[in-house]
Amino acid sequence: MQQRWDIEVQFRSRSMPTHKPFIYKGPQISIGSNPGVGGMQLPNPAIAPIHARIECYVGHQVMIHPIQHNEVRVATHENEDWSRIDPIYKPVPLMPGVAIYIGPIGHGVLFIFLQAKTFAWKADALSSVVGEDEQIDISLAHNTKAKNIRISKYPPWFYPTLFGMVTITTIVMVVQVLKIFQPAPPILGPKFEGYNHEEIVDVDAPVEPSVLAGLQAPFEDFVMRVNADKMEDVGVRISGLSNNPKLWDQRLFNAVANQVKKSSSWGGFWKRLDVVKEDYAVVVDALREAELPEVLAGIPFQETQYNAIRVSAVCAAGIWQFMPETGHRMGLKVKDCKMGLTGKLWSPTELSPPYSVKRDAEYVTVNANGEPSCRIGSYSKGSYCRVDDRVDTEASTLAAMKLMKETFDDPELSASGSVVQATILAHNAGYDDSNYLGKVKRSNVLPAYQRYVKKKNHGAHFYGDNLCHTDEPNCKSYLPEETQHYGYRVIAYHILAVCYYSKNYPNHKVFGKWKPYREGYCKGIHAPEKAEL
């Protein structure tokens, strides 16, 4: 006997039936205009083929996941003003009675999650097909009688023939099991059509030795060799740090490997890389010019998937998600931002966001659940900045180079053996805002590193030691929770991007420098041909 958790919902939109609940079989239910067999099909052109997914592995833990930044809103009741509810950007739990709005405001579908319940079933058996009164003993069918078979001596040919049959069968089975005459199946490559960008991997999950061995070369090239060179620049040397995996941050390396496996399996991930190739090239070119690590090109993909018009709940904007004050400090023009529907204009004058953006930033509002909402930057709500260089990819990229230099050239972090990781993390948590705030912000990377080193006396494992296990988001980390699962994704995305672009655009003026990787580690990463997408 097994158990299966299903969900029960009731639709509230006029375009969907409302007179009775609908039951969908778990544990995974795809939602969209074309979700496939067993999915929740919403016949609406404004809804993506696979717009979201509900997971229900156990009855009291039902989670809804947005797919590829598709609009999904969740509220406590159906009469909510949905224009005031921001789309979710990561999986959220569903409780009985909550309302879910799928799609853009005014053009979506509303339904109520009623409950999750379990059903039991048995494997199909003969007794479930044939009635009990119809079941008969096969040996008595048609009134036949069992015959007494006289045991006689086997003929001379019996044993040689039996031995030959067994030998052939054994060889065939060995070939099928070990795949002796076939190449190993691809481990890292697209398997699914969509792409769940916000899905968090299990950072400590075991990874196949072949995958770990295959990723050692790119991890060395893009992360550890740069770390070792920066240490030497400030007069510090750890023999073998660049090319000896035993000295690396193994926890981080394992997390990167898990993310590479996960992201490479989604066809939508590779499609997005192809769409943003020119912007990716702009960023890589700027990094080379600024003598910064190329792996930092993965930051805009982690932030927005290179979507220049993306505005976050706390008003970060552009592919680099600059906060208004940070953009102002880096020389970007951010002026005359209209506050909601009031008509009040606001322009940043400070050089750093407030210590607590949710509490102190006038351009952010917070609802009763503590969830922030941006008052500027939303054209659909009649709110925007008249001048905003943050959404200019080239201008914001040049500003990002200056911003990341602050971290990358810090002498203390350069001596750590993990300056590449620190530079990535600082784009999310900030480098050191004490000069602008007048006090230390503990979540910034530099003060967090300084507290860590006082306890650990070394810095090479700074990131991995502060990366909480997926099931323990509140472990004693010096890094904020959202920062912990930020850095390894950036590294993984760039490793995969190098393989895709070097394979499909080998003559590109920027990507052409990655040609050697096609015959190197990219052989183990089965990036698709662009024609296959």
N, C-alpha and C positions, 0 to 999 in steps of 0.2 A: 504494500500500500504506500502510495506517495501522496504528497500534498502539492497543491498549486494555488497561488494567490492571484485572484482576479480583482478588477476594480469595477465599481458601479457608478455611473455618472448620469446626470440629467441635463439635457440641452435647454438653453434659455433663448437662443437666437431664433428669430422668426423663420429663418431659412432651414431650421432643423426641427424635427418632431419634439414636442415637449410633454406629451401626455403620458409617457412611461419612461422608466429608467432604461439605460443601455448597459450591458455588461460586456467587458472586453477581457480576453484571457491574457494573464500575465505569463511570466514575470516581466516582460518588456513589451510595451505598447507604443508603437510609432504613431505619431499624429501628423496629419498633413493632407494635402490635396491628392496625393498618390502614395500612401504609406505602405502599400503592399498588403499581402494576405494577412488578415487578422488585425490590421491596424485600425485606428480611428480615422476614417476618411471624412474630410471636410470639403465638400465641393465648392471651393471658393478660389477664384483666380488670384486673390491677394495673399493666399497662403502657400508657402513653399511645399514641394512634394513631400519632403520630410521636414516638418517645421519644428517639432519637439519630440521628446520621448519620455514616457513615464516608466519608472522601474519600481517593481513591487516584489522584492525577493522575500520579504516577510511582511505579514499583514499590517504591522504597526509602523513600518518604515516605508512610506510611499514618497518617492522623489520625482520631481519633474525637471527635465533638462532642456534648456534651449539649444537648438542646433544652429551653428554658424551665425550667431547674433540675431537670429530671427526674433521677432517681437513676441514675447510671452509675458503676460502680467498676471499676478496672483493677488487676490484681496480677500478680506475676511467675509465679505458679503457681496451679493450680485448687484446691489444698488449703488455701488461705489462710483464716484466720478472718475472714470478710467483715464481721463486726460491728466489726472494728477498722480497716477500710478506709473512709476518708471518700469520699463521692461527689466526682467531679471537677467543677470549676466552669469549666473552660476546655478547649479542644482539647488532647489529649495524643497523642503518637506511639504507634503499636503496633509491637512487634517480634515476630517469629515465636515462638510458644510462650506468649505472655502470655494471661492469662485475663481475660475481661470478664463482669461481672455486671450485667445489665440489670434494673432495677426494685427494689422494696423488699426488704430482707433477709427471707429465708424465703418470699418470694412472687415471686421473679424468675426469670430464665433465665440460665444460665451457658453460655458457649461459649469455645472456644479459637481464637485467631487463628493459623492455620497458616502462611500465606504469601500474598504477592501475586505474581501472575504475569501475563505479557503474552500476548495472543492476537493473531494477525494475520488480517485478512480483506480481501476485495476487495468493491467494490460489485457488487451483483447484475448479472449480464450474461447474454446469451443463451446463451453457452457453458456456463454453470453450470446451465442448465435443460434444454437440448437436448444429447443425446449427440453426440460428434464424428462418428459414423457417420451421424447423422440430419441433419446440417447440410447444406444445399444452397444453391446459388447461386439467389437469388430470380429472377434473369433467365431461368433454365432450368426453373423449376418447371412441372410438367405438360407438359414437352417443348415449351413455347411458344418461338417464335423472336422475337428482337428485330426490330422493323420499322424500315425506313429511313423517317424522317420528312422530307418535303420542306419546306424552309424557304420560306415565301411571305411576301409583304408583309402587315404587320398591317393590320387594318381601321381605318377612320378614327376609330371611337369608342374605340379601345384606349387611346391616350395620355391623353385627358381623364379616362377612367374610372380609369386607374391613378393619375393625379395626385390625383383626389378621394379614392381609397381610402387613399393614403399620407398625405394631409393629415388625414383623419379619425383614422387610426390614431395619428399623431403627437400630435394634440390629446388623445386619450384617454390616451396614455402620459404626457404632461405632467401631466394632471390627477391620474393615479394616483400619480405620483412626488412631485409637489409638494403634493398634497392641497389644491389651491386652494379647492375648494368644501367642505372639511371642516375642523372645528376641530382644532387641534393635539392629538395624543393626550396624556393625562395622563402627566407624568413622575414626579411624586411621589404615589404612592398604593399601596394594597395590591395585591399580585400573588400572594403565596404565603400558605398557610394558617397555618403555624407561626410561630415566632419564636426565632431563635438570639440570645439576649441577650448571650452572651459573645463573639460573633464580632467580631474586630478589623478595622476597615476600613483600606484603604490611604490614609493621611492625605494623601499627595501625588498621588493619582490625579487626572487632569484632570476638571474638572466643567463641564458645559454652561454657556455664558455666561448663558443665560436663567435657570438655576437660581441662579447666583451673584447675578445682578441681583435676583431675587425674594427672596433671603434677606438682602439688605442692610438692609431696613427692620427686621425683627425683631432682627437682630444689633445694629443701632444702638440700638433701644429697650431691649433687655434687657441689653446689655453695655456698649457704648461710651458711651452718654449718661450712664450711671451712673459710669463711669470718669472722664469729663470733669468731672462735677459734684463728685466726690470730690477731684479735683485742685484745683479752684477753692476748695473748702472749706479747703484747707491752703495757699492762696496760690500755686498753680502753675497755669499755663495754657498749653495747646498749641492754637493756633488751628486749628479744623477737626477736632480729634480725634474729635468725636462724629459728624459727618456727612460726613467725607471718607474714603472707603474706602482711599485710597492711604496714609493714615497708620495704618491698622489693622494688627493682627497678622495678616498675610495667610496665614501657615501655619496658624494656628488657624482662621481663617475657612474656609479650604479643607477642613480636617479636619471642621469642623461640617457643611459642605455635604455631604461624603461620608457622614457618619453620618446626616443627615436622609434622604438618598436610600436608604440601606440599611435603616434602621428603618422608614421609611414603606412599604416594599414588603412587610412581614410583616403579615398579618391578625391574628396573635396579639398583636402589639404594641398595636394599636388595641383589641382585646378587653380587654387588661389595663388600659388606661387607663379603660375604662368600668367595670370591676370596682372600681377603687380611687378613683373620682371623689370620694367624700365625704372620704376621707383626704387626697387631693390638695387639696381645698378647705380643709381644716383647716390644712394647711401654708401655703398661699398667704395665707390670712387672718392667720395668725400673722406671716408675713413683712411684710405691709403694716403690721400693728400695731407691729412692731419697727423699721420703716423700713429694711428690708433688701431687696435686689434679689429680685424675684419669680422670677428664673431659678433661684434656689437650691432651688426646689421640685422641680427635677429630680434633686437629690442622692439622696433616698430611693428614687427609681425606679432610679437607677444602682446603689444599694447592694443593694436587696432587692426591687425592684418593689413597694414598699410592703407587704411581707410582715412583719407585726409579730412573728411567732414564729421568724423566721430567726435562727440562731446560727452564726457563722462558725467556721472551724477554730481561730482564736485567741481565741474566746469573745466576740467583739463581738455585740451583740444588739439587736433592735428594728429599726424601719424606718430609723433613723439609724445603726445599727451602732455604738453606744457601747461602748467598752471598759469593763470594770468600774470601773477607777480613774477614768477620765474621767467616767463617769456619776456616781460618788461626788462628784467635784469640782464638778460642775454641780448638785448638790443632789438627785440621784435616789437613792432607796433601793435598794441592792443588798446583801442580807444573807443569811447562812446558806446559802451555796452548797455543795451536797453534792459532794464530790470523788469522781467515779467511783462505784465500789461499795464504797469503804472506809468510808463513813459519816462521814468527817471533814468538818466544816463550816468554810467560809472566807468571810470578808467583806473587801472592800477597805478599806484604811486609807490607802494612798498616794494622792496627787493626780494621778499620771500613771503610765501603764504603764512597765515597766522599759525601759531603753535597747534591749535586745534581748529581745523578748517570747518568741521561740522558746527562747532560752537561759536566761532568768532568771525567767520567770513560772511560778509553781508550779501554776497552773491549766491549763497547756499541756504536753502530751507530744509528743515528736518521734520518729518511727520511724527505721529504719535508712537510709531514703532522704532524711532531712531534712525530711519532710513533717509539719507540726504537726497536732495533734488536740486539741480542747477537752475538758476533763475535767468541765466544768459546763455546764448549759443544755440537756441532751439528755434529754427525758422518756422516750424509747424505751429509753435505757440506764439508767434509774433514777437520773439525775443532774440536779439542778436547783437553782435558788435559791428559797428559800421566799418571799422578798420581792424583786421585781425590777421597778422602775419603768421600766426600759429598754424593756420590751415594751408599755408603756402609750403609745399613739400621742400623745395630747394632752400628757401629762406630759413625754415625751421630746422632743416638738416645742418646748415652752417652754424646755427645757434646751438644745436645739440653737440656739435664737435667741441665748442668752447666749454659747454657745461660738463661734458664727460672728461675733458682734460683736467678739470679741478680734482677729480678723484684719481685719475690715472697717473697724474704727476705728483701726487702726495708722497713725500719721502717715507713716511711711516708705513703707508699701505704698499708702496713699491718694495719695501724690504720684507713684506709679509710672506711672499710666495703665493699670494692669492689676489693680486691686484686686479687681474682680469675679472674674477668673480665679484670683487668689491665694486668695480666700475659698473658692472651690470646691475647689481643690487641697489646701488646708489641712485640709479635712474628711477627706481620705484620708491625707495625710502628716503632719498635725499642724502647728500654727502655730509655737509656740516653747516647748518643754518645759524650757528651761534653768533656770528658776526652781524647778522641781520635782525635776529630776534632778541639779542641781549642776554640770552641764556641758552644752555645746552639742550638740544632736543634729543632725548635718549634713543629715539628710534632711528636717527640718522646713522649712516654706516660707520663713519669715523669714530664717534663716541661709543658705538656698540662694539667696534673692534677693540678699542682701547680697554673697555671693561672686560672683554673676553680674554685678551692677552694677559691681563693682570692675574687671571685665574689659571690659564693654560700655558703661558710662557712660550707660545709659538703661534704662528698665524697661518701656516699652510693649509690647515683643516678648518679654517674659520667658518666657511659656509656649511660644510657637511656636519660639523658639530652643532650647528644651530638650525639644522633642517629637521623639523619634527616628523615623526612617523605619521602617515596619513590618518591613523586612528587616534592620534594624540596631538590635536592641533594646539593645545595649551601647554605644551611642555616648556621647560625652563629655557627658552631661547632668548638670545639678545636681539633677534630680528623679529619684526612684526609678522603675523601669520601670513598676510598676503604677499610679503616679500620672500618668504621661505620657498614658495612654490613658483617663483618668478624666474630665478636665475637659470636653473637647469633646463627650463623650457627654451629660453633664448639660445642656449648653446646647441640644443638638439635641433631646433628649427634651422639654424645656420648650417649645421652639418648636412641636413637633408637638402637644403637649398643649393649648396655647392654641388651635390650629386645631380640634382635635377637640371640646373643651369649648364653645368659642364657637359652634360649628355645632350641636351636639346639645343643649346646655343653655343657651340664650341668656338665659333668665329666672332662672337660678340666682343667688342672692344674691352669690356670689363670682365666678362665671364671667361674669356679665352685663357686667362692666366690660370684657370683651374683645370685645364686639360689633363695634366698629369694625374689628377685624382680619378679620372675615368678608368685608368688601368690600375689604380691603387685600391683604396678602401671602398670606393664606390661600386666595385664589382659585387660586394656583398649587400649593397643597398639597391634594390631593384626599382629604381626610379622609372616611372612609365614614360613612354614616348608621348610627346605633346599631342600627336594624332590620336592617341588612345583615350584622351580625356574627354 
